Amino acid sequence: MPTPSPDAALAVPAAAPRPAAAGAPSLAVAVVEDERGLDALEPEWSALLERSDASVFQSFEWLRTWWRHFGEGRPGARLHVVTVRGEGGLVAIAPLYVQRVRLIGLAPFRRLLFLGHRDSDYLDVLAARGLEEPAADAVAAALAGRRRLFDVAILEETPEGSRAGPLLAAALARRGFRVSRAPDSPCPRTALARTWEETLARFGQSDRREVRRRLRNLQKEHRVELELVPAGDGVVPAMREFVEMHQERWARDGWWGAFADPAAAEFHVEVAERLAGRGWLFLAFLRVDGRRLVVNYGFSFRDAVAVYLPGAREVPPALARHSPGRVLHALGMQWAIAQGRTVYDFMRGAEAYKYEFDAVDVPNWRVVAYPARPRLAAAAHAVQRALATVRRRLRNEAHALRVARGGAGWASPAVRAHLARAFRRGVRDVRRVLRRGRRA
């Protein structure tokens, strides 16, 4: 089935509120708005994670660490974590916060977002299996009761297999929100068979041949090792080396990289150590002749190994022709199969190399819900998205421009060509954001 266009927003129709079903669980809802209350949830949160179909991005370890680095103490950010309890205890958590932004000096615009916004590949309501529908209804009721606190709810990157995501969208529509639901980021995934050879047999003929050739030639000419960093004292120095390798890779192309902001690097170093303690960290280096050459940072969680970000040293052409980054993916898949995993998840991004491994796009979804004055709020939302895109693009392009300038001067042909490309990319990005805003 083809992946829907990411600009194809689907309106979620409103419907009459559903009457409580006979025998439906009695649920109590509360909202946590401070860090003390958030920290008190940790034991129940972790127990609920085991009873849900959520990802590592819904773990307490990931979201609490994210809030400490990107939300706690920051002006304009306020926790809004909705908890739902039944007779047996906690059955659902909607890990949310309210962010206040200003639009060119105008009145503040308030967005309700998932914790982990922008830094998490999968975001969702955490709900006990089998209770997703009553839990989503309870969360929607809580948000409807506090609709004056936010101008728009933007629930992004909900995975395709989520039960709570579409149920929450429908429940908000029943309560008078104007709701749209549309495809968001593509997340390519490779299905793993019981053995590496069976997995390879599913690849296209040319891709299968190339994977085998790279593995064979690199292993014939060099000593090749897959190094998985275990939990313990080695995680933090290994993560700092990964950050350095990732930034080195992007700096060569004149871009910022994910860790240009020191807060991002500190977040990932801390959260990796916490996840390693739970057995969920996947930090894999490819050693060639004893040297760490490329690295994949991600997670080993439930039935999947997922790659969040790569990093690489600069290598001579004679070694680069073997594509060590692709070799690392192949060895990572072999390791995942040996561990009984059934999915190798490349996560967000449609980079071409992912499809050489028989990856298939699985879309995330985005829900946008306006509690009141939908036309005015939608216009403000479109402006906010456009301004954020422009600011991000200007920052990236200014950095790339300094690299392009080098020692040749600001009037050089390289700088002029870069400016022309940057302008075209910026116009395209703003048009795409405005188009999505109108359809949201």
C-alpha positions, 0 to 999 in steps of 0.5 A: 500500500502506498504511503499517503502524502504527508500533506494530505490532512484528514478531518476527524469528524465530530460525533455525539458523545458516547454513553458510558458502556455497561461495565466500563471501568470507573476512571479518575483523572488528574493533571501533574503540573510540577516536577515533584509530582512528575518524579513521584510517578516513576514506579507506576510509570515504569510498571505501566510501560510494561503493560502497554505497547509503547516505545522507549520514547514513552519511558520515564527515563527518556521523557523525564531526562528530556524535560530536565534538559529542555523544559524544566525551569525554562520560561514559557514551558509548563508541565501538563501530564494527564494521568488516568487511574482505575481500580487497579492503579495507573492505566494511562498517561498523556505526557504533555506540556504547554509551550508559550511562544510569541508571534512577532511581538503579538499576544502569546500563542500556546501549544499543547505538545508531547514531552519529547517534542522534536527529539523523539521519533515516536510520541504517544499516550501511554495506555494499558493494553485493552484500555486504550479507548476508555483511557483516550476518552478520559484524556480528551475529557480532561483536555476539554475541561482545560481548553482555555489553557492552550490554543492548539494541541499538536500531537506529532509523531504518533506511530502507525500502530498506535491504538490510543492516537486515533482514539484520542483524535476521535474523542477530542472531535466528539467534544467540539475540537476541530481535529485533523489527522495526517501522515507525518514522518516516514519511518523505514523498517526492515523485517528480520527473518530467523536467520541472516541468510533468510533476511538477505533473501528478501532483499532485491537482487542488486542490493543483496549482491552489494551487501554481500560484496561490501561485507566480504571485501571489507572483512578480507582486507581488514580486521573488522569487529562489531563492538556493542557498548555494555551498561556500566562505566564505559557508556558515558565516554563511548557516548561522548565519542559518538557525539564527536563522531557525529559532529565530525561527520556533519561538519565535513559537509558544513552543517550543524549536526544534532549536537551543535547545541551542548544541551542536546549532547548532554541530554543524550549522554545522560539518557543513554546511561539511564537506558543502558541500565535498563538494557535498552541502549544500542550503541554499536561501533564498527572497529576496523583494524582496531579503530572505531570508524563508524557508530550507530546510536539507538535502542534495543527495545522489545522486538526491535533494534532501532537506529536513532543517529549515526556517526563516522570518522573521515576515512581514506577513499580506499576504505570508504569504497567499502561503505563502512556505514552500510557494513555496520547496518548489516552487522547490526542486523545480524546481531539483532537476529541473534538476539531474537529481534524481528525488526530493524527500525531506521526510524524517521527519515527517507534517506536512500541507503535505508531502502537498500536493506529492504526497508519499507516506509511506515508512517507516523501521524500528526494530530492537530486539534483546535479547542476554540476559534479554529480559524484564528488559531489555525492562522496563528499556528501557520505563522508560528510554524513558518517563523520557526522554519525560517529561524532554523533555516537561517541558523543552518544556512549561516553556518553552512555559508561560513564553511562555504566562504572558507578563505575565498571571500564573501563575493566568491562564486561558491558563496553566491551559488550557496546563497542561491540554493539557500534561498530556493530551499527556504522558499520551498520550506516555507511554502510547505509549512504554510500548506500543511498549516492550511490543511491542519 
